[in-house]
């Protein structure tokens, strides 16, 4: 392992408790440097390789997009790319800047943007008109089989749209619940 990176065996064991079907998990810590706070990085095994499942700050509340991307680039340069050359595999990175359309269907993205731009950010979807627009997005996301995860939704709402972090998290939890509920409803109808 190359500094400022080191293996985090304890976190790896904690995360492996949530693995399914013997999926492998690799946990690393990146020590703090002048411009980046200490953070943990988790690699999760998927069918075609490993995916960076999460990068979590250790000493600050959140990293923000720039620091998250800096840690990811550093991991690729110091750890992943040398390992890929030695092991004969490929490293793939998504674009450093992504729009909501990278994660959801254009129709669902339009509905989410409409909700976000018109809703009262201090109350989320509490107002009847805001709730109606939120439900329109939730239904479209379900109908279109949108693959948006709750972390990305919360980050997009907070970091791109300027929602308060706590409200963005609450909306993301509502989104996850609604997607599960609607999927269960669909199963009962067949």
N, C-alpha and C positions, 0 to 999 in steps of 0.2 A: 504494500500500500504506500502511496506517495503522499507526503505531507502537502497540504494541511489535512488530508483525509486519513481516517482510521476506521477500523471495523468496530461496530457496536454490538457485541454479542448479546448483551442484556436486552436491548431493544429488539433485536432479531428474535429472541425467544418469546418476548411479549407479543410480537406481531404474528409469529408462527402459530400462536394459539388460535388465530382467526382464519388460518389457511384451510382450504377445502381440498380434499383429494390429494394430499401430500404436496401441494404447491410449495415451491421453494421461495424463500424470502431472504433478501440480503439487506442488512441495515448498516449504514455508515454515518459517521459524524464528520463534518467539515469544521475545523477549528476557525475561530474568528481571525480575521485579518483587519487591516486598517479600514477597509471600506465595506466589509461584510461581517455580520454577526454570526456566531456559531449556529449551526443548523444541522438537523438530521435529515438523511435522505434514505428512502426505502425503495428497493427494487422488488417487484413482485413478478413471479414467473407467470407467463401466459403461454398459450399454445405455441406461438411462434418465437418465443424468447422471453426477455425481461422488459418490464416497463417501469419507469419511474412513477411510483404510485403516489408519492407525496414528498414534499420538502417542508420541514417544519422548523421554525426558529426555536432556539433554546432559551434565549435571554431577552427577547423582545416579543411584543404581542403579535406582530405580523411582519412579513418581509416586504410586501409590495411587489409589483410586477418586475421592476428593474433588478432588485436584489435576488428575487426568485430566479430570474433568467440568468443572472450572473453566476449564481451557485450551480445551476444546471450546466451552463457552458464550461465552467471550471471542472465539473465532474466529467464531462465528455472529453475535454482536453487532457486531463491528468489521469483519468481512470479508464473510461469506456473506450476511447479510441485506441490507446495502446493495447488494451485487452482484445479489442476487435482485430487488430493487426496480428497479434500473436495467436488468436483462436480461430481466425478465419470467418468471422461473422461481421454483420453490418450494423452500424449505428444510424438510427433515423431520428431526426429532430423535426418537430413541427415548427412552423414559422414563429419568430419571436413575438410578433404582434398578430393576434387573431381577432376576428370579429365574431359576433354571436352566430352569424351564418356558417361559420366553420363547425358549429356544434348542432345547429337545429335547421330544420326546413325553413325556407324563406317565409312561408305563411306564418309559421309559429314565431319566427323572429320579428315579423311585423307586429304581431299581436303583443309580444312581450315588450317591444319598444313603445308601442302605443300605451300599454299599461304603465310602463315606467315613466314616460314623459308626462302623463296626465294625473298620475296618482299623487296623493299627499304622502310624501316620503316619511313623515313622522308617524303616520298611522298605518302604513302598509296598505292592505286591502280592506280596511275597516269600513270605509264609506261605501254605500250601496253601488254607486257608479264605478268606483275603483274595484269593488268585489266582482261586479259584472265583467269588467275588462280582464281581471285576473282569471276568472273562471273560463273566459273565452280562450285565453292562452293555455290554461291547464288542459282543457278538452282538446284543443288543437294539438298540443304536444303529445297527448295520449293517442289521438287518432292517427297522427303522422308517425308514430313510433320514434319520437325524438330521443336521441341518445345522450341528452344533457344530464350530467350528474350534478348532485346538489352542491358540491364544492365549487364547480365552475359557475353555476348559477349565482351562488352567493358572492363569489369574487367579482363576476361581471357586474352585478347590481351595485356592489360597493365601490369597486375600483374604476369602472368605466362610467356608470350612471350616477355615481355620487350618493347612493343610499347610505344611511347610517349602517354600520357593520351589523349591529344586533338585529335591526329590521330586515336586512338582507338575509341573515341566517334564518330568521323566523320564516320568511317567504320561501327559502330553499327547503326548509323542513315541511312546510305546507305542500310544496311542489312534490316532494318525495312521497308524502302520505297520499296525495291525490293520485299520483301515478300508480301506486300500489292498489289503492281502492278501485280505481277504474279498471285495472287489469283483472282484479278479483271479480268485479262486476261482469266483465266480458266472459269470464270462465263460467259463471253461473248461468249465463244466457245460452251457452252452447250445449 
